[in-house]
Amino acid sequence: MTETQTLLNTGLAQMLKGGVIMDVVNEEQARIAEAAGASAVMALERVPADIRAQGGVARMSDPDLIDSIISAVSVPVMAKARIGHFVEAQILETLGVDYIDESEVLSPADYVNHIDKSVFKVPFVCGATNLGEALRRITEGASMIRSKGEAGTGDVSEAMRHLRTINSEIRALGAKSEDELYVAAKEIAAPYHLVKQVASLGRLPVVTFVAGGIATPADAAMMMQLGADGVFVGSGIFKSGNPEARAKAIVEATTHFDDPQAVAKASRALGDAMVGINVADVPAPHRLAERGW
Amino acid sequence: MRVGVLALQGAFREHLLMLGSLGVDPLKVTKSDHLDAIDALILPGGESSAMVRIAAGTDLFATLRERMTGGLPVFGTCAGLILLADRLSDDSLGGYDRLGGLDITVARNAYGRQRESFTTPLTVHGLTEPVDGTFIRAPQILDLGPDTEVLARHDGMPVLVRQGQVWGASFHPELGTDRRVHAEFLHRHGAAV
């Protein structure tokens, strides 16, 4: 990837920061998300909670659906390709989506390789559960990382675990001497130059959002206080009792994350949160975060 | 000199870092109280549609407009330019309060979607060497009033303008390491940078 392309790809992610990216399955939801102050929308056919409930192979969305969402809103539109499915990514690029999410929420197309993201002009966001995974995705060309969490559960505990893991691994790198970083790179299976960069920056070199299980304003504010640059909310909004109010409240809480009074105010009168499912009750083969490596 | 950066959403951290490296004291602005402490303000890039909605129902924009009337220097980049434009070419932000202050008409996202984003060298009035302008889903300045001065153009269209102490850019001077546009803004409004 050229230096200019990297600047443009990571630059758009900078513009999304401090914001909420919302899953939407039709034009009406896209308009609700935009009206609530979403910094981008993720166009897909089924939210993760429904993918989980209905089962079957989950694939890239119908191009007609993505077109209709692109024309419905003025904010950036993201869409998901299956892990390793580089032709779905090519299709999404031709549709003019602003970001591609190579996502474990869809069924993987390749259990060995991820997409070579460096050959695309459109930027990619990828999920990660730990620092090594995040840096491998960046090596392949990802311009933005999101911690995976466990999509479609409404249970924030995995999002918490993944973000804390990444943060604590970054802090541990910062405490190492220069000559120890070579072995650290080997141990987390990531390129030395990125490991060295992370150790000196004290953070990932790209924008880092949190995803997977965010369902309340308090969930979003907690992730921001832990250092997330922004949040993805999937099923949490449109599987709740009052999507308009909840979407707006999560946006408020993400902006004013360090002001408990503002988060308390945003948490009032939202109706029912999504019912959700405890991650502990999801049998291991059905955990989406374990897809990707 | 204390310079605020509007931090409702978007690339405010990049502006804060750049201001810090120029030796001014940067401050995140999320509420109207924060405006009391600042001598100039930057409105960052991000999503203008998110910013206007987050600001709606608060007294932030009204208070800021009063400060601007009182002469507060303000510089808006990308989404910030959209907040400052007196007129928009469409009603995609319909009904939401913005700031105004620049006698220009702006078209949101007129330079295209992300795949059309680009960088280009810009000749900026007052600077000897060109600046690399980074345009990301950028807004376009379609026309401007007689009191608006053009400081840089791309393909004949204005991309950096000022009207008195209010500046606006279609591009992102906060991305990358070139601090000259920020320095020029601060220098012209009394900062020793």
Interface residues (C-beta under 8 A of the other chain):
Chain A: T4 L7 L8 G11 L12 Q14 M15 L16 K17 G18 G19 E34 A35 A36 G37 A38 S39 A40 S74 V75 P76 E93 G96 V97 D98 Y99 K121 V122 P123 K248 V251 E252 T255 H256
Chain B: A7 L8 Q9 G10 A11 F12 R13 E14 T30 G45 G46 E47 S49 A50 R53 I54 C78 A79 S92 R108 N109 R113 Q114 R115 S117 F118 T119 T134 I136 R137 H172 L175 G176
